[in-house]
């Protein structure tokens, strides 16, 4: 977790990967088996669901719920909740539908 910042009130559960330079602001909760890639930014009071993967450089604004088994694309800016099992990407982040 080199150069990582974890602010007060944050809960990081079991088997979570927090990579280099990630910033986890106050009162966040990162559930079991989640993966935060390098330079991810979680603003205050973000909840990351079990098994979620947040890509390199993604930013999540305050108060957002990232569902279970989701995938957030690299460089995404997440401004609304992400439902379980969905993949989102872009700025602002939008659902990616797999055909």
MMTF fields as JSON, N, C-alpha, C and O atoms, coordinates in Angstrom:
{
  "mmtfVersion": "1.0.0",
  "mmtfProducer": "UNKNOWN",
  "numBonds": 395,
  "numAtoms": 396,
  "numGroups": 99,
  "numChains": 1,
  "numModels": 1,
  "chainsPerModel": [1],
  "groupsPerChain": [99],
  "chainIdList": ["A"],
  "bondAtomList": [4, 2, 8, 6, 12, 10, 16, 14, 20, 18, 24, 22, 28, 26, 32, 30, 36, 34, 40, 38, 44, 42, 48, 46, 52, 50, 56, 54, 60, 58, 64, 62, 68, 66, 72, 70, 76, 74, 80, 78, 84, 82, 88, 86, 92, 90, 96, 94, 100, 98, 104, 102, 108, 106, 112, 110, 116, 114, 120, 118, 124, 122, 128, 126, 132, 130, 136, 134, 140, 138, 144, 142, 148, 146, 152, 150, 156, 154, 160, 158, 164, 162, 168, 166, 172, 170, 176, 174, 180, 178, 184, 182, 188, 186, 192, 190, 196, 194, 200, 198, 204, 202, 208, 206, 212, 210, 216, 214, 220, 218, 224, 222, 228, 226, 232, 230, 236, 234, 240, 238, 244, 242, 248, 246, 252, 250, 256, 254, 260, 258, 264, 262, 268, 266, 272, 270, 276, 274, 280, 278, 284, 282, 288, 286, 292, 290, 296, 294, 300, 298, 304, 302, 308, 306, 312, 310, 316, 314, 320, 318, 324, 322, 328, 326, 332, 330, 336, 334, 340, 338, 344, 342, 348, 346, 352, 350, 356, 354, 360, 358, 364, 362, 368, 366, 372, 370, 376, 374, 380, 378, 384, 382, 388, 386, 392, 390],
  "bondOrderList": [1, 1, 1, 1, 1, 1, 1, 1, 1, 1, 1, 1, 1, 1, 1, 1, 1, 1, 1, 1, 1, 1, 1, 1, 1, 1, 1, 1, 1, 1, 1, 1, 1, 1, 1, 1, 1, 1, 1, 1, 1, 1, 1, 1, 1, 1, 1, 1, 1, 1, 1, 1, 1, 1, 1, 1, 1, 1, 1, 1, 1, 1, 1, 1, 1, 1, 1, 1, 1, 1, 1, 1, 1, 1, 1, 1, 1, 1, 1, 1, 1, 1, 1, 1, 1, 1, 1, 1, 1, 1, 1, 1, 1, 1, 1, 1, 1, 1],
  "groupList": [{"groupName": "UNK", "atomNameList": ["N", "CA", "C", "O"], "elementList": ["N", "C", "C", "O"], "formalChargeList": [0, 0, 0, 0], "bondAtomList": [1, 0, 2, 1, 3, 2], "bondOrderList": [1, 1, 2], "singleLetterCode": "X", "chemCompType": "L-PEPTIDE LINKING"}],
  "groupTypeList": [0, 0, 0, 0, 0, 0, 0, 0, 0, 0, 0, 0, 0, 0, 0, 0, 0, 0, 0, 0, 0, 0, 0, 0, 0, 0, 0, 0, 0, 0, 0, 0, 0, 0, 0, 0, 0, 0, 0, 0, 0, 0, 0, 0, 0, 0, 0, 0, 0, 0, 0, 0, 0, 0, 0, 0, 0, 0, 0, 0, 0, 0, 0, 0, 0, 0, 0, 0, 0, 0, 0, 0, 0, 0, 0, 0, 0, 0, 0, 0, 0, 0, 0, 0, 0, 0, 0, 0, 0, 0, 0, 0, 0, 0, 0, 0, 0, 0, 0],
  "groupIdList": [1, 2, 3, 4, 5, 6, 7, 8, 9, 10, 11, 12, 13, 14, 15, 16, 17, 18, 19, 20, 21, 22, 23, 24, 25, 26, 27, 28, 29, 30, 31, 32, 33, 34, 35, 36, 37, 38, 39, 40, 41, 42, 43, 44, 45, 46, 47, 48, 49, 50, 51, 52, 53, 54, 55, 56, 57, 58, 59, 60, 61, 62, 63, 64, 65, 66, 67, 68, 69, 70, 71, 72, 73, 74, 75, 76, 77, 78, 79, 80, 81, 82, 83, 84, 85, 86, 87, 88, 89, 90, 91, 92, 93, 94, 95, 96, 97, 98, 99],
  "secStructList": [7, 6, 6, 7, 3, 3, 7, 6, 6, 7, 3, 3, 7, 6, 6, 7, 3, 3, 7, 6, 6, 7, 3, 3, 7, 6, 6, 7, 3, 3, 7, 6, 6, 7, 3, 3, 7, 6, 6, 7, 3, 3, 7, 6, 6, 7, 3, 3, 7, 6, 6, 7, 3, 3, 7, 6, 6, 7, 3, 3, 7, 6, 6, 7, 3, 3, 7, 6, 6, 7, 3, 3, 7, 6, 6, 7, 3, 3, 7, 1, 7, 5, 7, 6, 6, 7, 3, 3, 3, 6, 5, 6, 6, 3, 3, 7, 7, 7, 7],
  "xCoordList": [0.83, 0.0, 0.867, 0.534, 1.963, 2.843, 2.064, 1.282, 2.293, 1.691, 0.164, -0.49, -0.395, -1.849, -2.278, -1.567, -3.451, -4.008, -5.339, -6.214, -5.485, -6.747, -7.147, -6.453, -8.267, -8.701, -9.53, -9.986, -9.724, -10.451, -11.877, -12.538, -12.317, -13.682, -13.856, -14.953, -12.808, -12.878, -12.776, -12.019, -13.549, -13.5, -13.081, -13.7, -12.032, -11.572, -11.694, -11.048, -12.519, -12.82, -11.747, -10.643, -12.069, -11.113, -10.757, -11.585, -9.477, -8.992, -9.19, -9.519, -8.992, -9.121, -7.741, -6.767, -7.652, -6.41, -6.548, -7.459, -5.624, -5.554, -4.19, -3.163, -4.178, -2.923, -2.312, -2.885, -1.13, -0.291, -1.05, -1.74, -0.906, -1.423, -2.926, -3.455, -3.625, -5.079, -5.375, -4.63, -6.473, -6.921, -8.325, -9.246, -8.47, -9.771, -10.121, -9.526, -11.086, -11.415, -12.281, -12.555, -12.698, -13.371, -14.64, -15.389, -14.846, -16.102, -16.484, -17.667, -15.504, -15.779, -15.825, -15.329, -16.42, -16.447, -16.144, -16.855, -15.083, -14.684, -14.893, -14.207, -15.832, -16.222, -15.233, -14.322, -15.433, -14.552, -14.271, -15.146, -13.026, -12.58, -12.629, -12.554, -12.754, -12.734, -11.299, -10.353, -11.147, -9.829, -9.856, -10.636, -8.995, -8.834, -7.492, -6.443, -7.516, -6.305, -5.518, -6.006, -4.303, -3.513, -4.253, -4.974, -4.051, -4.57, -6.088, -6.622, -6.787, -8.239, -8.492, -7.757, -9.536, -9.932, -11.378, -12.283, -11.579, -12.926, -13.156, -12.478, -14.108, -14.45, -15.179, -15.398, -15.554, -16.154, -17.423, -18.224, -17.594, -18.811, -19.181, -20.364, -18.186, -18.417, -18.446, -17.646, -19.375, -19.398, -19.093, -19.755, -18.074, -17.666, -18.092, -17.655, -18.938, -19.49, -18.49, -17.423, -18.855, -18.03, -17.673, -18.54, -16.391, -15.939, -15.867, -15.619, -16.076, -16.005, -14.559, -13.635, -14.369, -13.056, -13.132, -13.912, -12.31, -12.293, -10.961, -9.899, -11.024, -9.852, -8.969, -9.371, -7.764, -6.729, -7.242, -7.819, -7.016, -7.329, -8.794, -9.142, -9.663, -11.093, -11.343, -10.648, -12.353, -12.741, -14.212, -15.044, -14.525, -15.9, -16.27, -15.628, -17.32, -17.703, -18.343, -18.673, -18.512, -18.984, -20.382, -21.252, -20.55, -21.858, -22.33, -23.49, -21.488, -21.893, -21.826, -20.964, -22.74, -22.742, -22.31, -22.964, -21.211, -20.724, -21.175, -20.77, -21.999, -22.588, -21.597, -20.417, -22.105, -21.304, -20.934, -21.703, -19.73, -19.265, -19.386, -19.75, -19.081, -19.101, -17.69, -16.703, -17.619, -16.329, -16.42, -17.294, -15.499, -15.437, -14.212, -13.098, -14.403, -13.318, -12.259, -12.536, -11.039, -9.935, -10.294, -10.829, -9.996, -10.223, -11.661, -11.955, -12.558, -13.977, -14.206, -13.435, -15.28, -15.728, -17.15, -18.094, -17.287, -18.566, -19.347, -18.92, -20.513, -21.32, -22.704, -23.515, -22.969, -24.229, -23.98, -23.0, -24.868, -24.721, -24.597, -25.155, -23.855, -23.67, -24.306, -23.949, -25.246, -25.966, -25.076, -24.088, -25.44, -24.717, -24.492, -25.399, -23.266, -22.956, -22.77, -22.509, -22.893, -22.768, -21.322, -20.509, -21.022, -19.749, -20.035, -20.935, -19.252, -19.4, -18.038, -17.002, -18.048, -16.816, -17.131, -18.281, -16.105, -16.243, -16.405, -16.392, -16.559, -16.726, -17.914, -17.827, -19.021, -19.292, -19.47, -19.76, -19.293, -19.385, -20.805, -21.792, -20.87, -22.153, -22.035, -20.941, -23.145, -23.162, -22.662, -23.022, -21.835, -21.348, -22.142, -22.154, -22.81, -23.622, -22.829, -22.387, -22.654, -21.932, -22.896, -23.941, -22.563, -23.44, -22.999, -23.622],
  "yCoordList": [-1.203, 0.0, 1.256, 2.228, 1.257, 2.425, 3.665, 3.623, 4.769, 6.071, 6.056, 6.901, 5.116, 5.039, 5.858, 5.916, 6.494, 7.261, 6.626, 6.446, 6.288, 5.758, 6.661, 6.73, 7.345, 8.322, 7.677, 6.542, 8.411, 7.884, 7.449, 8.003, 6.451, 5.952, 4.956, 4.431, 4.685, 3.749, 2.315, 2.018, 1.43, 0.002, -0.753, -0.621, -1.535, -2.371, -3.811, -4.214, -4.574, -5.947, -6.931, -6.526, -8.2, -9.277, -9.391, -9.171, -9.748, -10.105, -8.983, -9.247, -7.75, -6.582, -6.2, -6.219, -5.854, -5.35, -3.839, -3.348, -3.109, -1.657, -1.362, -1.521, -0.938, -0.752, 0.625, 1.494, 0.789, 1.974, 3.274, 3.417, 4.213, 5.557, 5.713, 6.778, 4.687, 4.817, 5.77, 5.833, 6.502, 7.404, 6.975, 6.962, 6.625, 6.221, 7.234, 7.238, 8.09, 9.166, 8.66, 7.465, 9.577, 9.264, 8.432, 8.588, 7.553, 6.803, 5.927, 5.662, 5.476, 4.525, 3.105, 2.844, 2.206, 0.796, -0.011, 0.086, -0.802, -1.644, -3.091, -3.581, -3.763, -5.105, -6.172, -5.884, -7.4, -8.532, -8.699, -8.505, -9.063, -9.486, -8.379, -8.669, -7.123, -6.009, -5.698, -6.053, -5.04, -4.687, -3.224, -2.831, -2.427, -1.026, -0.908, -1.079, -0.62, -0.53, 0.738, 1.563, 0.9, 2.09, 3.392, 3.517, 4.361, 5.731, 5.851, 6.87, 4.855, 4.979, 6.016, 6.081, 6.829, 7.803, 7.518, 7.558, 7.23, 7.091, 8.295, 8.447, 9.163, 10.297, 9.777, 8.572, 10.647, 10.237, 9.426, 9.631, 8.496, 7.699, 6.847, 6.635, 6.362, 5.449, 4.029, 3.673, 3.214, 1.795, 0.986, 1.133, 0.126, -0.732, -2.152, -2.705, -2.741, -4.065, -5.195, -5.032, -6.325, -7.526, -7.896, -7.936, -8.165, -8.622, -7.563, -7.891, -6.297, -5.223, -4.977, -5.178, -4.541, -4.193, -2.775, -2.489, -1.894, -0.503, -0.255, -0.393, 0.115, 0.235, 1.432, 2.374, 1.371, 2.376, 3.796, 4.09, 4.663, 6.077, 6.451, 7.607, 5.502, 5.824, 6.695, 6.589, 7.56, 8.456, 8.204, 8.136, 8.066, 7.843, 8.988, 9.173, 9.763, 10.9, 10.409, 9.231, 11.315, 10.99, 10.376, 10.722, 9.438, 8.853, 7.811, 7.401, 7.371, 6.426, 4.988, 4.649, 4.16, 2.726, 1.991, 2.081, 1.27, 0.411, -1.001, -1.537, -1.61, -2.913, -4.063, -3.895, -5.23, -6.462, -6.884, -6.705, -7.45, -8.03, -7.073, -7.476, -5.812, -4.803, -4.586, -5.008, -3.923, -3.555, -2.089, -1.702, -1.286, 0.126, 0.308, -0.022, 0.821, 0.975, 1.964, 2.88, 1.77, 2.677, 4.101, 4.323, 5.059, 6.462, 6.925, 8.08, 6.058, 6.425, 7.443, 7.524, 8.22, 9.128, 8.702, 8.936, 8.074, 7.498, 8.538, 8.967, 8.939, 9.989, 9.499, 10.275, 8.213, 7.627, 6.179, 5.567, 5.639, 4.271, 3.29, 3.507, 2.205, 1.158, -0.119, -0.587, -0.678, -1.874, -3.11, -3.169, -4.098, -5.364, -5.941, -5.957, -6.415, -7.128, -6.29, -6.841, -4.978, -4.119, -3.698, -3.679, -3.361, -2.774, -1.367, -1.151, -0.395, 0.988, 1.53, 1.072, 2.506, 3.127, 4.518, 4.827, 5.36, 6.678, 7.798, 7.588, 9.021, 10.229, 10.992, 11.535, 11.054, 10.301, 8.813, 8.442, 7.981, 6.531, 6.133, 6.578, 5.285, 4.749, 3.249, 2.71, 2.599, 1.135, 0.676, 1.228, -0.336, -0.993, -2.27, -3.109, -2.428, -3.614, -4.561, -4.194, -5.787, -6.811, -7.561, -8.019, -7.693, -8.409, -9.837, -10.59],
  "zCoordList": [0.0, 0.0, 0.0, 0.679, -0.742, -0.8, -1.236, -2.186, -0.522, -0.827, -0.765, -1.377, -0.041, 0.123, 1.333, 2.336, 1.232, 2.346, 2.725, 1.878, 4.008, 4.524, 5.69, 6.704, 5.531, 6.529, 7.646, 7.507, 8.761, 9.913, 9.585, 8.707, 10.314, 10.175, 9.055, 8.864, 8.313, 7.19, 7.69, 8.614, 7.066, 7.388, 6.132, 5.076, 6.261, 5.159, 5.633, 6.6, 4.951, 5.359, 4.898, 4.534, 4.915, 4.639, 3.158, 2.274, 2.922, 1.59, 0.566, -0.59, 0.985, 0.104, -0.413, 0.34, -1.691, -2.269, -2.419, -3.086, -1.785, -1.924, -2.537, -1.877, -3.786, -4.506, -4.289, -3.63, -4.867, -4.72, -4.985, -5.995, -4.058, -4.253, -4.141, -4.46, -3.699, -3.528, -2.366, -1.389, -2.498, -1.434, -1.029, -1.846, 0.238, 0.779, 1.858, 2.936, 1.561, 2.478, 3.638, 3.748, 4.485, 5.744, 5.568, 4.604, 6.528, 6.691, 5.505, 5.293, 4.73, 3.652, 4.218, 5.314, 3.464, 3.83, 2.566, 1.566, 2.63, 1.508, 1.946, 2.843, 1.314, 1.729, 1.241, 0.464, 1.71, 1.426, -0.067, -0.912, -0.362, -1.703, -2.759, -3.953, -2.342, -3.304, -3.711, -3.007, -4.841, -5.371, -5.796, -6.663, -5.174, -5.55, -6.261, -5.639, -7.549, -8.364, -7.999, -7.226, -8.548, -8.243, -8.531, -9.521, -7.632, -7.738, -7.718, -8.156, -7.228, -7.038, -5.948, -4.962, -6.128, -5.112, -4.716, -5.549, -3.436, -2.869, -1.979, -0.964, -2.34, -1.491, -0.258, -0.139, 0.645, 1.911, 1.78, 0.868, 2.715, 2.886, 1.673, 1.403, 0.947, -0.17, 0.374, 1.238, -0.138, 0.213, -1.048, -2.075, -0.945, -2.048, -1.704, -0.695, -2.534, -2.274, -2.43, -3.022, -1.894, -1.939, -3.384, -4.257, -3.62, -4.925, -6.004, -7.164, -5.658, -6.648, -7.068, -6.28, -8.312, -8.823, -9.375, -10.284, -8.814, -9.259, -9.953, -9.345, -11.236, -12.092, -11.793, -11.11, -12.319, -12.114, -12.367, -13.414, -11.381, -11.535, -11.483, -11.724, -11.175, -11.079, -9.851, -8.84, -9.962, -8.878, -8.564, -9.468, -7.274, -6.837, -5.89, -4.856, -6.25, -5.409, -4.115, -3.98, -3.178, -1.835, -1.836, -2.636, -0.888, -0.634, -1.63, -1.572, -2.531, -3.578, -3.06, -2.249, -3.534, -3.25, -4.51, -5.549, -4.41, -5.488, -5.14, -4.108, -5.974, -5.667, -5.669, -5.977, -5.319, -5.292, -6.711, -7.656, -6.83, -8.103, -9.281, -10.386, -9.038, -10.088, -10.63, -10.027, -11.771, -12.359, -12.781, -13.557, -12.252, -12.596, -13.496, -13.092, -14.691, -15.655, -15.204, -14.429, -15.698, -15.404, -15.82, -16.906, -14.95, -15.248, -15.155, -15.464, -14.74, -14.645, -13.535, -12.579, -13.675, -12.629, -12.266, -13.022, -11.103, -10.687, -9.887, -8.815, -10.436, -9.822, -9.401, -8.896, -9.609, -9.135, -8.735, -9.161, -7.919, -7.445, -8.605, -9.681, -8.369, -9.372, -8.829, -7.748, -9.584, -9.143, -9.162, -9.894, -8.344, -8.276, -9.673, -10.505, -9.915, -11.14, -12.386, -13.456, -12.284, -13.466, -13.694, -12.77, -14.947, -15.335, -15.82, -16.632, -15.309, -15.75, -16.173, -15.691, -17.072, -17.535, -18.051, -18.362, -18.143, -18.739, -17.733, -16.52, -18.289, -17.49, -18.042, -19.143, -17.317, -16.099, -16.419, -17.556, -15.41, -15.61, -16.018, -15.432, -17.038, -17.528, -17.684, -17.852, -17.628, -17.728, -19.096, -20.135, -19.055, -20.262, -20.419, -19.518, -21.56, -21.791, -22.672, -23.761, -22.187, -22.943, -23.832, -23.369, -25.092, -26.024, -26.196, -26.945]
}
